[in-house]
Amino acid sequence: MEIIETPIKDLVIVQPKVFDDARGFFLETYNAERYHAVGIVQNFVQDNMSKSSYGVVRGLHFQRAPYSQAKLVSVTVGRVWDVAVDLRAGSPTYGQWYGVELTAENHRQFLIPRGFAHGFSVLSDTAIFTYKCDNPYHPEADGGILFNDPDLAIDWKIPADKMLLSDKDTKHPLLREAQIAF
């Protein structure tokens, strides 16, 4: 496995070792011993999966303390543009975002530590998105940042007239107005 650093500290891309041949491929999607050896030491306790169609934008979501979550995300079908926004108080990259394309073909994983908001847009006809979390979901700790906050200026790689959003995701506050506690 290869760890690819991003410009934001602690936010990393994992490129698993993939064994391809005429039959298809094999890869370890997670092995605690191997991940711990490269510094990914979260104790993942919940796995989630979502299916979405082209143009869906989910996010930007986070969980407030004491239920903050680190996530290890990947795509098993299709393509997504995955985005994380640094919300860590005192971080030199606070309010900055980083995006990476995750696909069923590149097998990349994106490690989003606690202290980040997370979202993704679907670039293919359909995408199945999976994520491991190091803390169970708690609805009372749910938080979010408006996906199109002009201060963030995230390029979701989808034309605005093709975006499909939940009602909830259109009502999140701007970053400068959000109540964030990690």
Sequence and secondary structure as in RCSB ss.txt:
>XXXX:A:sequence
MEIIETPIKDLVIVQPKVFDDARGFFLETYNAERYHAVGIVQNFVQDNMSKSSYGVVRGLHFQRAPYSQAKLVSV
TVGRVWDVAVDLRAGSPTYGQWYGVELTAENHRQFLIPRGFAHGFSVLSDTAIFTYKCDNPYHPEADGGILFNDP
DLAIDWKIPADKMLLSDKDTKHPLLREAQIAF
>XXXX:A:secstr
 EEEE SSTT EEEE   EEETTEEE  S  HHHHHHTT      EEEEEEEETTBEEEEEEE TTS   EEEEE
EESEEEEEEEE  TT TTTT EEEEEEETTT  EEEE TTEEEEEEE SSEEEEEEEESS   GGGEEE  TT T
TT    SS GGG B  TGGGS   GGG     
